[in-house]
């Protein structure tokens, strides 16, 4: 099942920018199973929306890629966040050749 995840993070947008830049340096745009990553600034901080091919790939990507980078950049102090999961009903990324 394709998994969608929304993270509402209570942190300044500069914190997101630093973590995002570090992730891009480490992975480029190649994270196994990640179909979409989108972030926007909110009044409370940052909201990140991701779509993954499966829950297993999301959990592995979080454990092996995102978690270590967040810990490195933020010195082990991950900001508070609310995580909402959802089942993706439709996703089309024409230039990437993805349709779910």
Secondary structure, DSSP 4 states (H G I P E B T S, - for coil): --EEEEEEE-S-HHHHHHHHHHHHHHHTT--TTEEEEEEEE-SSSEEEEEEES-HHHHHHHIIIIIHHHHHHHHTT-PPPEEEEEEE----EEGGGTEE-
